[in-house]
C-alpha cells in the first residue's frame, strides 16, 4: 500500500447560487431496486410505490456531517478514517393511522435512503435543492414525539442511520417526484 495515491477530481466552484438547507422530502428505496438515473423522474415514477419506493413529500429535518470511524494511521499519519456513521433526523406528520407502518419499517433492513434538501425543489430552476441517495442499507428508528405545548403537534420523530465511508451521492431533484 505504500505510495497509494488517489486520483482527485477537480473541485467545482458554486458561483453565486446557494444550496439550501433543511431536509424537505424523504424516500426509502428497496435495496434491490436499482436507480440508474436518480435525477430522472421516470426512474421514480416507474417504481412500485407500494414496495420499491416509499416517498414522504413533506418532512422537516436535518442531515449533519457524518462521524468518522478512525483507526491508527501508518507512518507519520496519526489516524486513518475507515468509515463514517451518518444520521438523518426528521419530523413527519400523520401519527394515528401509521403505527403499523412505522413498526414494520423499524424492523426492516431492506431500504436505502434518499432525501431532498432546499426550499425550491418544486420550482423550475431547482438551483438550491439537492437529492442525496445512499449506496447502503439504512436502519430506521421512528417513534411518536409529543411536545408539552398546547399549540404543538404530535409527529413521528424519525432517525435514519447508516455506516459508509462515502458521502451520499448528490443529484438534481427530479421534477414531479417529491412534489405534492
C-alpha contacts under 8 A as a table, 3 or more apart, distances in Angstrom:
res1	aa1	res2	aa2	distance
1	X	4	X	5.50
14	X	17	X	6.32
14	X	18	X	7.54
17	X	127	X	6.86
17	X	128	X	6.95
18	X	127	X	7.45
18	X	128	X	5.48
19	X	118	X	6.59
19	X	127	X	7.15
19	X	128	X	4.08
19	X	129	X	6.02
19	X	130	X	7.37
20	X	117	X	6.33
20	X	118	X	3.98
20	X	119	X	6.33
20	X	128	X	5.09
20	X	129	X	6.02
21	X	62	X	7.88
21	X	117	X	5.58
21	X	118	X	5.02
21	X	119	X	7.60
22	X	60	X	6.64
22	X	61	X	5.69
22	X	62	X	5.45
22	X	63	X	7.91
22	X	117	X	5.39
22	X	118	X	6.01
22	X	119	X	7.85
23	X	26	X	7.56
23	X	59	X	6.84
23	X	60	X	5.67
23	X	61	X	4.66
23	X	62	X	5.31
23	X	63	X	7.20
23	X	90	X	7.48
23	X	115	X	6.63
23	X	116	X	5.65
23	X	117	X	4.42
23	X	118	X	6.89
24	X	57	X	7.21
24	X	58	X	5.99
24	X	59	X	4.95
24	X	60	X	5.36
24	X	61	X	6.79
24	X	115	X	7.59
24	X	116	X	5.76
24	X	117	X	5.62
24	X	118	X	6.83
24	X	119	X	7.39
25	X	55	X	7.68
25	X	56	X	5.71
25	X	57	X	4.73
25	X	58	X	5.53
25	X	59	X	5.36
25	X	60	X	7.64
25	X	115	X	5.64
25	X	116	X	5.05
25	X	117	X	7.24
25	X	178	X	6.41
26	X	55	X	5.98
26	X	56	X	5.11
26	X	57	X	6.58
26	X	59	X	7.06
26	X	113	X	7.48
26	X	114	X	5.80
26	X	115	X	4.27
26	X	116	X	6.30
27	X	53	X	6.68
27	X	54	X	5.36
27	X	55	X	4.28
27	X	56	X	5.93
27	X	113	X	5.88
27	X	114	X	5.02
27	X	115	X	6.13
28	X	53	X	5.69
28	X	54	X	5.08
28	X	55	X	6.59
28	X	111	X	5.70
28	X	112	X	5.78
28	X	113	X	4.82
28	X	114	X	6.33
29	X	33	X	6.79
29	X	52	X	5.75
29	X	53	X	4.58
29	X	54	X	6.56
29	X	111	X	5.24
29	X	112	X	5.12
29	X	113	X	6.05
29	X	114	X	7.29
30	X	33	X	5.29
30	X	51	X	7.15
30	X	52	X	4.83
30	X	53	X	6.26
30	X	110	X	5.71
30	X	111	X	4.52
30	X	112	X	6.28
31	X	34	X	7.62
31	X	110	X	5.35
31	X	111	X	4.96
31	X	112	X	5.67
31	X	136	X	7.76
31	X	137	X	6.46
32	X	110	X	7.92
33	X	52	X	6.20
35	X	38	X	5.51
35	X	43	X	6.19
35	X	44	X	7.84
36	X	43	X	7.30
37	X	40	X	5.62
37	X	43	X	6.40
38	X	41	X	7.55
38	X	43	X	6.22
38	X	44	X	7.38
38	X	171	X	7.00
38	X	174	X	7.36
39	X	43	X	7.93
39	X	131	X	7.69
39	X	171	X	5.72
39	X	172	X	5.32
39	X	173	X	5.59
39	X	174	X	4.76
40	X	43	X	5.70
40	X	44	X	7.47
40	X	174	X	5.22
40	X	175	X	7.74
41	X	44	X	5.49
41	X	45	X	6.06
41	X	174	X	5.01
41	X	175	X	6.00
41	X	176	X	6.73
41	X	177	X	6.18
42	X	45	X	4.95
42	X	46	X	5.72
43	X	46	X	5.82
43	X	47	X	6.88
44	X	47	X	5.42
44	X	53	X	7.59
44	X	177	X	6.78
45	X	48	X	7.90
45	X	177	X	7.10
47	X	52	X	5.99
47	X	53	X	6.42
48	X	51	X	5.79
48	X	52	X	5.20
48	X	53	X	6.35
49	X	52	X	5.88
49	X	53	X	4.91
49	X	54	X	5.79
49	X	55	X	7.72
50	X	53	X	6.87
50	X	54	X	6.95
51	X	54	X	7.05
55	X	178	X	7.29
56	X	59	X	6.79
56	X	92	X	7.99
56	X	178	X	7.53
57	X	178	X	5.20
57	X	179	X	6.16
57	X	180	X	6.52
58	X	92	X	7.18
59	X	90	X	6.42
59	X	91	X	5.84
59	X	92	X	5.17
59	X	93	X	7.66
60	X	90	X	5.44
60	X	91	X	5.32
60	X	92	X	6.97
61	X	88	X	7.39
61	X	89	X	5.38
61	X	90	X	3.91
61	X	91	X	6.13
62	X	88	X	5.97
62	X	89	X	5.43
62	X	90	X	6.46
63	X	87	X	6.27
63	X	88	X	4.65
63	X	89	X	6.48
64	X	86	X	7.73
64	X	87	X	6.97
64	X	88	X	7.28
65	X	86	X	7.35
66	X	84	X	5.67
66	X	85	X	5.37
66	X	86	X	4.59
66	X	87	X	7.03
67	X	84	X	5.34
67	X	85	X	5.12
67	X	86	X	6.67
68	X	81	X	6.04
68	X	82	X	7.55
68	X	83	X	5.94
68	X	84	X	4.38
68	X	85	X	6.44
69	X	81	X	5.65
69	X	82	X	5.77
69	X	83	X	4.90
69	X	84	X	5.41
69	X	85	X	7.22
70	X	79	X	6.12
70	X	80	X	5.42
70	X	81	X	4.50
70	X	82	X	5.85
70	X	83	X	7.22
71	X	79	X	5.64
71	X	80	X	5.38
71	X	81	X	6.57
71	X	82	X	6.97
72	X	78	X	6.34
72	X	79	X	4.51
72	X	80	X	6.03
73	X	76	X	7.44
73	X	77	X	4.89
73	X	78	X	4.99
73	X	79	X	4.02
73	X	80	X	4.84
74	X	77	X	5.42
74	X	78	X	7.31
74	X	79	X	7.64
74	X	80	X	7.91
77	X	80	X	7.25
81	X	84	X	7.72
81	X	165	X	7.96
82	X	165	X	6.35
83	X	163	X	6.76
83	X	164	X	5.55
83	X	165	X	3.99
83	X	166	X	7.70
84	X	163	X	5.55
84	X	164	X	5.31
84	X	165	X	4.95
84	X	166	X	7.43
85	X	161	X	7.28
85	X	162	X	6.00
85	X	163	X	4.54
85	X	164	X	6.61
86	X	161	X	5.58
86	X	162	X	5.34
86	X	163	X	6.01
86	X	164	X	7.53
87	X	159	X	6.77
87	X	160	X	5.60
87	X	161	X	4.56
87	X	162	X	6.77
88	X	159	X	5.77
88	X	160	X	5.03
88	X	161	X	6.49
89	X	157	X	7.44
89	X	158	X	5.80
89	X	159	X	4.64
89	X	160	X	6.45
90	X	157	X	5.94
90	X	158	X	5.16
90	X	159	X	6.52
91	X	155	X	6.20
91	X	156	X	5.54
91	X	157	X	4.78
91	X	158	X	6.13
92	X	155	X	5.64
92	X	156	X	5.00
92	X	157	X	6.62
92	X	158	X	7.33
93	X	154	X	7.37
93	X	155	X	4.72
93	X	156	X	6.07
94	X	97	X	6.79
94	X	98	X	6.67
94	X	155	X	6.57
94	X	156	X	7.43
95	X	98	X	5.52
95	X	99	X	6.67
95	X	144	X	7.27
95	X	154	X	7.16
95	X	155	X	5.96
95	X	156	X	6.38
96	X	99	X	6.59
97	X	100	X	7.87
98	X	101	X	5.06
98	X	102	X	6.29
99	X	102	X	5.43
99	X	103	X	6.09
100	X	103	X	5.06
100	X	104	X	6.22
101	X	104	X	5.35
101	X	105	X	6.31
102	X	105	X	4.91
102	X	106	X	5.90
102	X	142	X	6.30
102	X	143	X	7.90
103	X	106	X	5.22
103	X	107	X	6.59
103	X	142	X	7.86
104	X	107	X	5.31
104	X	108	X	6.29
105	X	108	X	4.99
105	X	140	X	6.74
106	X	139	X	7.37
106	X	140	X	5.20
106	X	141	X	5.35
106	X	142	X	6.47
107	X	140	X	7.94
108	X	111	X	7.51
108	X	139	X	7.69
108	X	140	X	7.88
109	X	137	X	6.82
109	X	138	X	6.88
109	X	139	X	6.48
110	X	137	X	6.36
110	X	138	X	7.77
111	X	137	X	5.23
111	X	138	X	6.00
111	X	139	X	7.98
112	X	133	X	7.69
112	X	134	X	5.90
112	X	135	X	6.77
112	X	136	X	5.81
112	X	137	X	4.42
112	X	138	X	5.44
113	X	133	X	5.99
113	X	134	X	5.51
113	X	137	X	7.44
113	X	138	X	6.65
113	X	160	X	7.95
114	X	131	X	6.92
114	X	132	X	5.43
114	X	133	X	4.30
114	X	134	X	6.33
115	X	131	X	5.71
115	X	132	X	5.33
115	X	133	X	6.71
116	X	121	X	7.95
116	X	129	X	6.81
116	X	130	X	5.57
116	X	131	X	4.51
116	X	132	X	6.33
116	X	173	X	7.23
117	X	129	X	5.36
117	X	130	X	5.33
117	X	131	X	6.67
118	X	121	X	6.53
118	X	128	X	5.65
118	X	129	X	4.25
118	X	130	X	6.66
119	X	122	X	7.95
119	X	128	X	7.09
119	X	129	X	6.56
120	X	123	X	5.30
120	X	125	X	7.76
120	X	126	X	5.73
120	X	127	X	7.47
120	X	128	X	6.46
120	X	129	X	6.23
121	X	124	X	7.87
121	X	126	X	5.01
121	X	127	X	7.93
121	X	128	X	7.44
121	X	129	X	5.29
121	X	130	X	7.89
121	X	173	X	6.44
121	X	175	X	7.90
122	X	126	X	7.06
122	X	175	X	7.14
122	X	176	X	7.87
122	X	178	X	7.93
122	X	179	X	6.12
123	X	126	X	5.76
126	X	129	X	5.61
126	X	172	X	7.50
126	X	173	X	7.12
129	X	172	X	7.13
129	X	173	X	6.66
130	X	170	X	6.33
130	X	171	X	5.91
130	X	172	X	5.57
130	X	173	X	5.86
131	X	170	X	5.61
131	X	171	X	4.99
131	X	172	X	5.84
131	X	173	X	5.14
132	X	168	X	5.62
132	X	169	X	5.40
132	X	170	X	4.59
132	X	171	X	6.34
133	X	168	X	5.31
133	X	169	X	5.27
133	X	170	X	6.68
134	X	137	X	7.59
134	X	167	X	7.85
134	X	168	X	4.72
134	X	169	X	6.47
135	X	168	X	6.96
135	X	169	X	7.83
136	X	162	X	7.26
136	X	163	X	7.78
136	X	164	X	7.14
137	X	162	X	6.85
138	X	160	X	6.42
138	X	161	X	5.58
138	X	162	X	4.80
139	X	160	X	5.64
139	X	161	X	5.18
139	X	162	X	6.28
140	X	158	X	7.02
140	X	159	X	5.84
140	X	160	X	4.59
140	X	161	X	6.54
141	X	158	X	5.73
141	X	159	X	5.13
141	X	160	X	6.40
142	X	156	X	6.24
142	X	157	X	5.60
142	X	158	X	4.24
142	X	159	X	6.24
143	X	156	X	5.52
143	X	157	X	5.43
143	X	158	X	6.56
144	X	154	X	6.99
144	X	155	X	5.88
144	X	156	X	4.70
144	X	157	X	5.95
145	X	154	X	5.79
145	X	155	X	5.51
145	X	156	X	5.88
145	X	157	X	5.76
146	X	152	X	7.85
146	X	153	X	6.74
146	X	154	X	4.61
146	X	155	X	6.77
147	X	152	X	6.08
147	X	153	X	6.96
147	X	154	X	6.86
148	X	152	X	7.49
149	X	152	X	5.02
164	X	167	X	7.36
174	X	177	X	6.18
174	X	178	X	7.80
175	X	178	X	7.40
175	X	179	X	7.63
176	X	179	X	5.53
